[in-house]
Amino acid sequence: MNGKALAVLGCSLLLLVLAECQEKEKPHKATEKKATKELKANELKPPKAAGQRRQQAAAKALKAKARGKPTAPPSPVQPPASILTRVVARGQFQKVPDALTLAAGDTLELRCRGRSVRWRFPAYLQDEEEGRLRIKHFDRYSQLLVVNAAAADTGEYSCWSFQCRDSECRAGEDRMGKAFIFFTDPQELFVPTEDYYEVVQMRTNHPTLLPCQVTSPLAQVTLHREFPPEEVAVDGVDISYDVKRGFVIHRPRPSYAGSLFCMAGLDGVRQISTKYMLIYINYPSSAPKPTVSASAATVRVGENFNVTCTVFGEPEVAVDFTWEYPGQQIGRPPYVRERADLARRGGQVQKESESILYVDEARTIDEGLYTCTATNLQGTTAVSTRVRILPATPAPSGARSG
């Protein structure tokens, strides 16, 4: 190979090397330009403060909440465990439900956790003298035992665990357990009572209970009137039925007065309860509001005067009056007259009850406060007024006594 060919080959190799170097420098320049642009952009934006970042994060959270983004539900609060349990077998315990049904003749054993426990049970067991009820207190619990249970033992059983420090004991609401226990008896659909008739006052100020309790929650119970014989409608509004209590009259009326009884049916057996003699009492809605006034605020010795106390109230609501007056100090006998009439006030008929205290031939001892106290079944209210006694009018000059 001659020298000219070698020169051409060398130039070609040099051109190839220069081309490769230019290709490697292109991406480096692009990256440099990109970094330069980012640097300029950052130089235009000031750095974010920590408070600004927190505000933006809070704003994002509010937007997410507005879009309905699900959030973690709060942890449920666990109710306190019941301290009342039932012993079903040796070493086996059962949490007592709100209502429990057992058979007459069974044995009931309840345990209440706590160091100082008090029990409440049906009143029939309190007077029971056969020793079927037994209560024992241990270090960490108390035991209630009813052997050979009867239908009359049906009712609510409850216990409290007292927290005692030194000599002071108190019961917490979270340290209580209760359950209603039915003792079924095919021959006793109603809890037995000693009374054939029971008088029940049906007052207008609160619901009236007819306590015909059944021994089985499966019994079908209806309410009846003895005379005229008819079934009383139970609509759940005026009258409702509670299997643990009986019938409740929420809106007492005069038409409900009379002799009523309950009838229960179960498995082909029908029985009636104790008869309830309902007496309707129009109970006042509030205590009386008397007003008192004297015939004259100033009276001279020897003159007569009276003080009147008035009460406007509901018809058929009786009001009793009593007086306190200065003459009581020396035993001056009062003369009081009372009356009651119906009057129309504000478009309503009300009863106007009035008591008038008469004072004849006033003396200086009669000066002072006259207090009237009015009382009804709802309460008592007292009002007072003052009477001033002046000396007798002097006789005209020159007059002679006869």
C-alpha positions in Angstrom: 0.0 0.0 0.0 1.4 3.4 -1.0 1.5 6.5 1.2 -1.5 8.2 -0.5 -3.8 5.3 0.4 -2.7 5.4 4.0 -3.4 9.1 4.3 -7.0 8.6 3.0 -7.6 5.7 5.5 -6.3 7.8 8.4 -8.6 10.7 7.5 -11.7 8.4 7.4 -10.9 7.0 10.9 -10.6 10.5 12.3 -14.0 11.5 10.9 -15.7 8.5 12.5 -14.2 9.3 15.9 -15.4 12.9 15.7 -18.9 11.8 14.8 -19.2 9.5 17.8 -18.0 12.2 20.2 -20.7 14.6 18.9 -23.5 12.0 19.4 -22.4 11.5 23.0 -22.4 15.2 23.7 -26.1 15.7 22.5 -28.0 14.2 25.5 -25.7 15.9 27.9 -26.6 19.2 26.4 -30.4 18.4 26.6 -30.1 17.4 30.2 -28.2 20.6 30.9 -30.9 22.7 29.3 -33.7 20.9 31.3 -31.9 21.4 34.5 -31.4 25.0 33.6 -35.2 25.4 33.0 -36.1 23.8 36.4 -33.6 26.0 38.2 -35.1 29.1 36.7 -38.6 28.0 37.6 -37.6 27.3 41.2 -35.9 30.7 41.3 -39.3 32.3 40.4 -41.3 30.4 43.1 -40.6 31.1 46.8 -40.2 28.1 49.1 -43.4 27.0 51.0 -43.5 27.6 54.7 -44.4 24.8 57.1 -47.7 26.5 58.1 -48.7 26.9 54.4 -48.1 23.2 53.8 -50.3 22.3 56.8 -53.1 24.6 55.5 -52.9 23.0 52.0 -53.1 19.5 53.6 -56.1 20.5 55.6 -57.8 21.9 52.5 -57.2 18.7 50.7 -58.7 16.7 53.6 -61.9 18.9 53.6 -62.2 18.4 49.8 -61.9 14.7 50.2 -64.6 14.8 53.0 -66.9 16.8 50.8 -66.5 14.3 48.0 -67.7 11.6 50.4 -64.4 9.9 50.9 -64.9 7.2 53.5 -63.3 7.7 56.8 -62.5 5.2 59.5 -65.5 4.7 61.8 -65.0 5.5 65.5 -64.3 2.5 67.7 -67.6 1.3 69.3 -68.0 1.7 73.1 -68.4 -1.7 74.7 -71.2 -1.8 77.3 -70.2 -2.9 80.7 -70.6 -6.6 81.3 -73.6 -7.7 83.4 -72.8 -8.7 86.9 -75.9 -11.0 87.1 -75.5 -14.7 85.9 -77.5 -17.8 86.3 -76.1 -21.2 87.4 -77.5 -23.8 84.9 -75.3 -26.7 86.2 -72.4 -27.3 88.4 -69.6 -25.1 87.1 -71.8 -23.8 84.2 -73.0 -20.2 84.1 -75.3 -18.4 81.7 -75.8 -14.7 81.1 -79.3 -13.8 82.2 -81.4 -12.3 79.4 -83.9 -9.5 79.9 -86.7 -12.1 80.2 -86.3 -15.8 81.2 -89.0 -18.5 81.3 -88.7 -21.4 83.7 -91.3 -24.0 84.9 -92.9 -24.0 88.3 -91.0 -26.4 90.6 -87.6 -25.6 89.1 -84.7 -24.2 91.1 -83.4 -20.7 90.4 -79.9 -19.9 91.3 -78.5 -16.4 90.5 -75.1 -15.0 91.2 -74.2 -11.3 91.4 -70.6 -10.3 91.2 -69.3 -7.8 93.9 -68.2 -7.6 97.5 -71.2 -5.8 98.8 -74.4 -6.9 97.0 -78.1 -6.0 97.6 -81.0 -8.0 96.0 -84.5 -7.1 94.9 -87.1 -9.7 94.2 -91.0 -10.2 94.0 -92.8 -9.1 97.1 -94.4 -12.6 97.5 -91.0 -14.0 98.4 -90.4 -11.4 101.1 -93.3 -12.8 103.1 -92.7 -16.4 102.2 -92.1 -18.5 105.4 -91.3 -21.9 103.9 -87.6 -21.2 103.5 -87.6 -21.4 99.7 -85.6 -18.2 99.3 -82.0 -18.3 100.4 -79.4 -15.6 100.0 -75.7 -16.1 100.8 -72.9 -13.6 100.5 -69.4 -14.6 99.6 -66.1 -12.8 99.2 -66.5 -11.9 95.5 -70.2 -12.6 94.7 -73.6 -13.1 96.3 -76.0 -16.0 95.7 -79.8 -16.0 95.4 -81.5 -19.4 95.5 -85.2 -20.1 95.0 -86.1 -23.8 95.4 -89.4 -25.3 94.3 -90.3 -22.2 92.5 -94.0 -21.3 92.2 -96.1 -19.2 89.8 -96.3 -16.5 92.4 -92.5 -16.1 92.2 -92.9 -14.5 88.7 -91.4 -11.0 88.6 -88.3 -8.9 88.3 -85.0 -10.0 90.0 -82.2 -7.5 90.3 -79.0 -6.8 92.2 -76.6 -3.9 92.9 -73.0 -4.1 93.7 -72.0 -1.4 96.2 -68.6 0.2 96.2 -67.7 0.8 99.8 -64.9 3.0 101.2 -64.6 3.1 105.0 -68.2 3.4 106.2 -69.6 5.0 103.0 -71.2 2.8 100.3 -72.7 3.9 97.0 -74.1 2.0 94.1 -72.9 2.7 90.5 -75.3 2.6 87.6 -72.9 0.3 85.7 -72.9 -2.2 88.7 -76.4 -3.4 88.3 -78.1 -6.5 86.8 -81.8 -7.3 86.4 -84.0 -9.8 84.6 -87.8 -10.7 84.5 -88.4 -14.3 85.2 -91.6 -16.2 84.3 -92.5 -19.4 86.3 -95.1 -21.1 84.1 -97.8 -23.1 85.7 -100.6 -24.7 83.6 -103.0 -24.2 86.5 -102.0 -20.6 87.2 -102.0 -18.3 84.1 -102.0 -15.2 86.3 -99.6 -14.5 89.2 -101.7 -15.3 92.3 -102.9 -12.6 94.7 -104.7 -12.7 98.0 -107.4 -10.1 97.1 -110.5 -10.9 95.1 -111.2 -7.2 94.6 -108.6 -4.5 94.4 -109.5 -0.8 94.4 -107.5 1.3 91.9 -107.5 5.1 91.9 -107.6 6.3 88.3 -106.2 9.8 88.5 -106.1 12.1 85.5 -102.5 13.3 86.2 -100.7 10.0 85.5 -101.3 6.6 83.8 -103.2 3.9 85.7 -101.8 0.3 86.0 -104.0 -2.8 86.2 -101.3 -5.3 87.4 -102.6 -8.5 86.0 -99.3 -10.2 85.4 -99.2 -13.6 83.6 -96.9 -16.5 84.4 -96.2 -17.2 80.7 -95.3 -14.6 78.0 -97.2 -16.8 75.5 -100.6 -16.3 77.1 -103.1 -14.2 75.2 -104.6 -11.6 77.5 -107.6 -9.3 77.0 -109.3 -6.7 79.2 -113.0 -6.9 80.1 -115.7 -5.0 81.9 -117.8 -6.8 84.4 -121.0 -4.8 83.9 -122.2 -4.4 81.3 -120.2 -7.5 80.2 -118.0 -6.4 77.3 -114.4 -6.5 76.1 -112.5 -3.2 76.5 -110.7 -2.1 73.3 -106.9 -2.0 73.7 -105.5 0.3 70.9 -102.0 1.0 72.3 -102.7 4.7 72.6 -105.4 5.1 75.3 -104.7 1.6 76.7 -101.7 -0.6 76.1 -100.6 -4.0 77.4 -97.2 -5.0 78.8 -96.6 -8.7 79.4 -94.3 -7.8 82.4 -96.7 -5.4 84.1 -100.3 -5.7 82.8 -102.7 -3.1 81.2 -101.8 0.6 81.3 -104.5 3.2 80.9 -102.6 6.2 79.6 -105.6 8.5 79.3 -107.9 8.0 82.3 -111.6 8.8 81.6 -114.8 8.6 83.6 -116.1 6.0 81.2 -113.4 3.5 82.4 -114.6 3.6 86.0 -116.2 0.5 87.3 -115.3 -3.2 87.7 -112.7 -4.5 85.2 -110.8 -7.8 85.0 -108.2 -9.5 82.7 -108.7 -12.8 80.9 -105.9 -15.1 79.8 -105.9 -18.0 77.5 -103.1 -20.6 76.8 -103.3 -24.2 75.4 -107.1 -24.4 75.8 -107.1 -23.0 79.3 -108.9 -19.8 80.1 -108.7 -17.9 83.4 -109.7 -14.5 84.8 -107.6 -12.3 87.1 -108.4 -10.3 90.2 -111.2 -7.8 89.6 -110.2 -4.2 89.8 -112.6 -1.5 91.0 -111.5 1.7 89.2 -112.4 5.0 90.8 -112.1 8.0 88.6 -110.4 11.1 90.3 -110.2 14.3 88.4 -106.7 15.2 89.6 -105.8 18.9 89.4 -103.2 19.9 86.9 -101.5 22.2 89.3 -101.7 23.6 92.9 -104.3 26.2 93.5 -103.6 29.9 92.9 -105.6 31.9 95.4 -106.1 35.6 95.6 -106.9 37.4 98.9 -108.4 40.9 99.6 -109.9 42.7 102.5 -113.1 44.7 102.4 -111.1 47.6 103.7 -107.3 48.1 104.1 -107.9 50.5 107.1 -110.6 49.8 109.7 -111.5 51.8 112.9 -112.0 50.1 116.2 -115.5 48.8 116.5 -116.2 48.5 112.8 -116.8 45.2 111.0 -114.7 43.9 108.0 -114.1 40.7 106.2 -111.2 39.1 104.2 -112.0 37.0 101.0 -109.9 34.2 99.5 -110.8 33.1 96.0 -109.6 30.2 93.8 -110.5 29.5 90.2 -109.9 25.9 89.2 -111.0 22.9 87.3 -114.6 21.6 87.9 -114.9 18.6 90.3 -111.6 19.5 92.0 -112.1 20.2 95.7 -110.2 23.0 97.4 -109.7 23.3 101.2 -109.1 26.6 102.9 -107.4 27.4 106.2 -106.8 30.9 107.8 -104.2 32.5 110.0 -105.1 35.9 111.5 -103.9 38.2 114.4 -106.9 37.5 116.6 -105.8 33.9 117.1 -103.4 35.1 119.7 -106.2 35.8 122.1 -108.6 33.1 120.8 -111.0 35.4 119.0 -113.5 33.0 117.4 -113.6 33.3 113.6 -116.7 33.2 111.5 -115.9 31.7 108.1 -118.3 31.1 105.2 -117.4 29.1 102.1 -119.0 28.6 98.8 -118.3 27.1 95.3 -120.0 28.0 92.0 -119.3 27.4 88.3 -118.2 30.4 86.4 -117.1 31.0 82.8 -113.7 32.5 82.3 -111.9 32.9 79.0 -114.4 30.7 77.3 -113.9 27.9 79.7 -116.1 26.7 82.6 -114.2 26.8 85.9 -115.1 26.4 89.5 -114.9 29.5 91.7 -114.1 28.4 95.3 -114.4 31.1 97.9 -113.7 31.4 101.7 -114.7 34.6 103.6 -113.4 35.4 107.1 -115.6 37.8 109.0 -114.3 40.0 111.8 -116.9 41.8 113.9 -116.2 44.9 116.0 -112.6 45.2 115.2 -110.0 45.6 118.0 -106.4 46.8 118.0 -105.4 43.1 118.3 -106.9 42.5 114.9 -104.3 44.5 113.1 -101.8 42.6 111.0 -101.5 39.9 108.3 -104.4 37.7 107.3 -103.1 34.6 105.5 -105.2 32.2 103.4 -103.9 28.8 102.6 -105.6 26.9 99.7 -104.9 23.2 99.2 -105.9 20.6 96.6 -104.5 17.2 95.7 -101.6 18.8 93.7 -100.3 21.1 96.4 -100.7 24.1 98.7 -100.4 27.8 98.2 -100.6 30.6 100.8 -101.4 34.3 100.2 -101.6 37.2 102.6 -103.0 40.8 103.0 -102.5 43.3 105.8 -105.3 45.2 107.6 -104.6 48.3 109.7 -106.8 49.2 112.7 -107.2 52.8 113.6 -108.6 54.3 116.9 -112.4 54.7 117.1 -113.9 57.9 115.7 -114.0 60.5 118.4 -117.4 61.7 119.5 -118.5 65.1 118.3 -117.8 68.0 120.7 -120.7 68.9 122.9 -122.4 65.6 122.5 -123.8 64.0 125.7 -124.0 60.4 126.4 -127.5 59.1 126.9 
